[in-house]
């Protein structure tokens, strides 16, 4: 688990707007040694870049996200995502896409840092003004509020297929041109969404669901 007392939070900043990206970089850079900005750029730039996965991703969604668009996905960098949104509609899209936390884009630096630390530790964070957004996506999940197989991202489906081939985390990383840390993150996400503890169980369950062919 991340220990902020011994190491700064390794942060990747994703924003399509260079002005917003610059403003966020400066604001977070003034917050002392709790954060280390290891990457900043557009979603396409960072997803295509090789390197070690960050501890958390800050995703500035911009002024508008298309509502109910299944193609909207949070940055796939092997770390939990905190989304900055302009309104409740954008918040619902970001949360449904897989963001672990939601804050309005005008949030102050101090609460933003606190939220990033929380999300990096596996917690969920919501601005009070976005509290109603939480209920809509969760109503579509299983009765235990645990994401199911239908919530697997395209990247997680790729990882699942490679698990079915019996590949190790390192082999998966090599095949997908990602770091081993990122591969491990995706494997753990697949196991969680399939509701299993072991890789072999994941493959068996996936086969029964028709997600892979053995």
Secondary structure, DSSP 8 states (H G I E B T S, - for coil): ---TTTS-EEEEEEESSHHHHHHHHHHHHTSGGGEEEEEEE-HHHHHHS-S---SEEEEE--S---TT-TT-----SSSEEEEEESSHHHHHHHHHHT-SEEEETT--HHHHHHHHHHHHTT--EE-GGGHHHHHHHHHTS-TT----GGG--HHHHHHHHHHHTT--HHHHHHHHT--HHHHHHHHHHHHHHHT-SSHHHHHHHHHHTTSS--
